[in-house]
Amino acid sequence: MGQLTLEERRRIFIARQRTCDDIITRRSAPTAAPGTQHPGLRLNRIVKTVAIAVLLSVGWFACHSIELHVPASIAEALPRL
């Protein structure tokens, strides 16, 4: 018991060989460049970059135009009665 027949060993060998061939074929298959697969993704990335730049610019201009003055002490922050 435990011994494989010649036919069983041949089947196992062929199955392993096919698996190895499939793995090698998948790894060696050329892949398309990221920009050529989906042109919409490149546009989406550009839109996101522009949106971030606009938000940062608006925040910078708002901060400099409003000029927030932080009080030096708690007494200055309290309303005067």
N, C-alpha and C positions, 0 to 999 in steps of 0.2 A: 504494500500500500504506500501511497505517497509518490510513487513513480509515475511520471507522465509517459504516455506513449509517444512514439515518433510523430504521429499526426498532430497530437495536442501541442507538442513543443513547436512544431512548424507553424501552427495557427497563432500561438503566442508570439513567436518571433515576427511573423508578418504583421500582426496587430501593433506591436511595438515599433516596427519599422515605419508603418504608415503614420503613426502618431508623431514620430520624430520628423518625418518628411513634412507633415502638416505644420508643425511648429517652425521648422526652418523656412518653409514657404511663406508663412505669415510674417516672420521677422524680416525676411529679405524683400518683401513686397514694398515697392516705392510708395511713399505717402505724399499726398498733395500738400503744398505749402499752405500755411494758415490763411493767407490773403486770397488765395485762389479758390478755396472751398466755398466760402460764403461771402460775397461782396458786401452784404448787408451788415455783417459783423464789423467790418472795418469802418463803415459809416457810423455805426452805433458807438464804437470806441471814440471816434472823433467828436461826436455829439456830446458824449460824457465828459471828455476832456475840456471842451469849450464851456460846458455848463459849470464845471468846477472852477475854471478860470474866471468866469463871469461872477460867480458867487463870491469868490475871494476878492475880486476887484470892488464889488459893491460893498462888501464888508469893510474894506480898507477905506474907501471914500466916506462911508457913513461914519466910521469911527473918527476920522479927521475933521469932518464937517461939523459934527455935534460937539466935540471937545468935552468929554466927560471930566468933571473935576471931582476927585475923591476928597472928602473932608479929612482934615488932619486929625480931628478928634471926634469922639462921640457927641460932645457938647455942641459942636458945629452941625452935626447931622440932625439933632433934635429940633423940632419946630419951636420958634420963639413965640411966647405968649405975651 
